Amino acid sequence: MHLARFPRVRLFPTPTPLEKLDNFSRALGGPEIWIKRDDCTVVATGGNKVRKLEWLIGEARALGATHIVTQGAVQSNHVRQTAAVARRFGMTCTALLEHRIETNDRDYLNSGNVLLDKLFGCLIEYRPGGVDMNAEAEKKGEELRAQGVNAYVIPGGGSNRVGALGYVSCAQELMQQADEMDLKIDLIVTATGSAGTHAGLVVGLHGVNAQVPVLGIGVRLPKDRQEANVHRLAEATADYLGMTGGIPREAVVANCDYVGAGYGIPTEGMANAVQMLAREEGILLDPVYSGKAMAGMIDLIRRGEIGADKRVVFLHTGGAVGLFGYTGYLETAMEA
């Protein structure tokens, strides 16, 4: 796969660290756990969306765009990173924030990612929960174009065939690191939500014939819908790259047993996972994506579904800023 054929901007130093979690592995009694630190992508406190934005903003600049439109939930990590990158390249950013969670909690509505969105000068509009947010973003883009603005619309999570190139590239990077370290990886675990990270990893690993499975821990949808979304995007991304033969359906695996009451609604397992990694390794997860993904991985290890003899890489998607939007819940959980 020759990724240099596609427009790109460079936003952070690569590779991101691949670190062994000795204390964490020991506390769980195995397996050998490593962490791919995509919380260290630098821009706006980092996160997985920065990788996607290298390609999305690259295409936007190639098209002469001056205004970025995107969308996400109120505490969207993606919006925070998009707003920051847009400003870096002199672009205006409009973000549509969905009230996906019914709450009047001031921390959730004003702190964390929302505070940073405003610091980056993002123009924020709100939408009620349950609407088609990508359609709303496209509509906003059309409104701006009608006013003579060259607007480029980025879907939620940066998850389309362009954004997914960020995780095709990450898959290549991770395998090069593993090869240089003589590290045989048995399984990669990450959060799966808007599908771009999961799909890009699957495509990238398939493209280099790595034969390493990816397990996505779902944060929003039921298993059948999540796997269908990821596979659909993986196929579109592979086609965009000119790969022949497509992506096998069995290469896309999601476990959606750890969503809890819904997207962004905290769970006891999430709170325990966030505390455990912080206290064992000094690494912060987020409450919406990586926290629930880690909670799922911990439970699967404790139940023996991920064997103690395996070597697992957890892909950290960032988002620790979001912890400040859940202050009350986390304080209560720590007291308990």
Residue, then its C-alpha position, 0 to 999 in steps of 0.5 A: m500500500h503506497l499511502a504517499r499517493f494521498p494528500r496528507v499533513r504531518l501533525f505529530p512525531t511518529p511512532t507513538p510509544l509502544e510500552k509494556l505494562d508490567n505492573f498491570s499485567r502482574a495485577l491481572g496475572g497475565p497475559e503480557i499486556w502492551i499499550k500503543r500510546d495514541d494518546c501521545t499524538v501531541v495536538a490538543t492533548g492527543g488522541n486517535k483522531v489526530r491520525k485521521l486528521e492528517w489525511l482529512i485536513g490533507e484532502a481539505r487543503a488540497l481542495g482549497a477549503t477554508h472552513i471545516v464542519t464536523q459533529g460529535a457528542v457534547q464531550s467529543n474528543h474528535v471535535r476537540q482535536t478537529a478544532a485545534v488542527a483547523r486553527r493550526f492551518g488557519m481554517t474556521c471550524t464549526a462543530l455540531l454537538e449532539h445532546r446524546i446524553e440527557t443530563n444537566d450536569r455542569d461538568y459534562l456540559n461545560s468542562g473537559n472537551v467543551l472548554l477546550d473547543k471554546l478555547f480553540g475558537c470553535l463555532i458551536e451549535y447544538r442539536p437534540g439527541g437522536v438526529d442524524m448528525n452526519a446529515e446535519a453536518e452535511k446540511k451545515g456545509e451546504e449552507l456555508r457553501a451557499q454563502g460562498v464559503n469553501a466548506y469541507v465536512i468531516p463525519g463524526g469521528g473522522s470515520n470515512r475512507v479518508g480518515a481511516l487511512g490514519y489507522v492503515s498507517c498506524a497498523q503499518e507503524l505498529m507492525q514495524q515496531a513489533d518486528e524491530m522489537d522481536l515482539k510477536i503480537d497475539l491480539i490487538v484490542t481497542a475501542t470501536g465506535s464510529a468505526g474508523t480506527h477499527a476499520g483502518l487497523v483491519v485494512g492495514l493489518h490485512g494489507v501487510n499480511a500481519q495475521v494479527p486479529v483485532l478485537g474492538i470493544g464496542v462503546r455504542l451499538p449492538k454487536d451486529r450493527q457495529e461489526a457491519n459498520v466496521h466491515r462496510l468502512a473497511e471494504a470502502t477503505a480497501d477499495y480506495l487504496g486499490m486493494t484486491g480481494g476485499i476484507p474478509r467479514e470474519a476479520v471484523v470482530a466486536n464485543c459489545d457487552y460493555v456498553g452499559a446503559g448507552y454511549g457516554i453513560p459511565t459504568e462501574g467497570m469503566a471507573n474501575a479500569v480507569q483507576m486501575l491503570a492510573r494506579e498501576e501504570g500512571i496512565l490515564l484512560d477516558p470515560v467514554y472509549s478507552g475506559k470501557a474498552m479496557a474494562g472489557m479487556i480486563d473482564l475477558i482476561r479474568r474470565g479466561e477468554i483472553g489467555a494468560d499465555k497471550r501477548v496483547v496490545f491495547l491501542h489507547t485512543g486518548g481522550a483523558v480530557g473527558l474525565f473532567g466532564y465526569t468529575g462527580y461520577l468518578e469522585t463517587a466511584m473512588e470514594a466507594 
